[in-house]
Amino acid sequence: MKLAIGGDHVGQLLKPEIINYLEDLGHEVKDYGPYTTERTDYPKYAEKVGTEVANGNFDGGILICGTGVGISIAANKVKGIRAVVCSEPYSAKLSKEHNNTNILAFGSRVVGLDLAKMIVKEWLDAEFEGGRHGNRVNMIEDIECRYIGD
């Protein structure tokens, strides 16, 4: 897979390890920053990754901040993005199978490296099931179009 990754200064503590893990798994990864632990604002990185994923330039994205909450909220403001924040693997897996999520977010202050790898692996290995779940994703997209526009 081709993946975009980003975060904030707190996420930078875990992001290089996740990039290495993704590359070891054979994925192509582009890092959208930040590249230091100097304080920064997560919405700009969420928007960069979200836009790239929504435009089809990447198969998915990963975002890391302190909790994963703020950065996932920001990413979900990009039309076409279904970002999920997960702190355990089961929800990551089901988010892809049932909700066709295209961005995974988590917090470096919430999960350690080994748990983050498990979350990422379950999300990457999962496949969207379609069917009744496809109908629900379409309903989500309809809501998005009503409020954001075509």
ZAMARGU-4260 file (C-alpha; in steps of 0.2 Angstrom, whole numbers, plus 5000, padded with zeros to 4 digits):
<rodrens>
0) 5000/5000/5000 | 5005/5018/4998 | 5002/5027/5014 | 5003/5046/5020 | 5008/5049/5038
5) 5008/5065/5048 | 5005/5071/5066 | 5010/5084/5078 | 5025/5087/5090 | 5019/5074/5102
10) 5015/5061/5088 | 5033/5064/5082 | 5039/5053/5097 | 5031/5038/5089 | 5029/5042/5071
15) 5047/5037/5065 | 5045/5020/5073 | 5028/5018/5064 | 5036/5023/5047 | 5050/5010/5050
20) 5037/4997/5054 | 5026/5001/5039 | 5042/5001/5027 | 5047/4984/5035 | 5030/4977/5030
25) 5033/4983/5012 | 5022/4998/5012 | 5027/5015/5003 | 5026/5029/5016 | 5027/5048/5013
30) 5029/5058/5029 | 5020/5075/5029 | 5027/5081/5045 | 5031/5087/5057 | 5049/5082/5057
35) 5054/5089/5075 | 5047/5089/5092 | 5045/5108/5092 | 5027/5113/5096 | 5016/5113/5081
40) 4997/5113/5077 | 4990/5096/5072 | 4976/5102/5060 | 4988/5107/5047 | 4995/5090/5046
45) 4978/5082/5047 | 4973/5092/5032 | 4988/5088/5022 | 4986/5069/5024 | 4967/5070/5023
50) 4968/5080/5006 | 4981/5068/4999 | 4971/5053/5004 | 4954/5060/4998 | 4962/5065/4981
55) 4967/5047/4979 | 4986/5050/4979 | 4987/5037/4993 | 4978/5021/4998 | 4976/5027/5016
60) 4984/5038/5030 | 4990/5037/5048 | 4989/5052/5060 | 4997/5052/5077 | 4995/5066/5090
65) 4994/5065/5109 | 4977/5056/5110 | 4973/5054/5091 | 4956/5063/5095 | 4960/5081/5089
70) 4969/5075/5073 | 4955/5063/5068 | 4942/5077/5070 | 4952/5088/5059 | 4955/5075/5046
75) 4936/5071/5046 | 4933/5089/5040 | 4941/5085/5023 | 4927/5079/5011 | 4929/5060/5008
80) 4939/5056/5024 | 4933/5043/5036 | 4946/5044/5050 | 4945/5034/5065 | 4954/5035/5082
85) 4959/5019/5089 | 4967/5013/5105 | 4966/4995/5102 | 4966/4983/5087 | 4949/4976/5087
90) 4941/4993/5084 | 4954/4997/5070 | 4950/4981/5061 | 4931/4984/5062 | 4933/5002/5057
95) 4940/4996/5040 | 4928/4981/5038 | 4912/4990/5043 | 4915/5009/5040 | 4929/5008/5026
100) 4940/5020/5036 | 4954/5028/5025 | 4964/5036/5039 | 4969/5028/5056 | 4973/5039/5070
105) 4980/5035/5088 | 4989/5044/5102 | 5007/5042/5107 | 5002/5047/5125 | 4989/5033/5125
110) 4997/5018/5116 | 5015/5012/5117 | 5025/5006/5101 | 5020/4988/5102 | 5001/4992/5104
115) 5002/5005/5090 | 5010/4992/5079 | 4996/4979/5082 | 4983/4993/5079 | 4991/4997/5063
120) 4993/4979/5057 | 4975/4975/5060 | 4969/4991/5051 | 4980/4987/5036 | 4975/4969/5035
125) 4957/4972/5036 | 4946/4974/5021 | 4929/4983/5018 | 4915/4970/5018 | 4903/4980/5008
130) 4885/4974/5009 | 4874/4982/5023 | 4890/4991/5028 | 4892/4999/5011 | 4874/5005/5012
135) 4879/5014/5029 | 4895/5021/5022 | 4884/5028/5007 | 4872/5036/5020 | 4887/5044/5029
140) 4893/5051/5012 | 4875/5058/5009 | 4876/5067/5025 | 4893/5074/5020 | 4887/5080/5004
145) 4872/5089/5012 | 4883/5099/5024 | 4899/5100/5014 | 4893/5100/4996 | 4898/5090/4981
</rodrens>
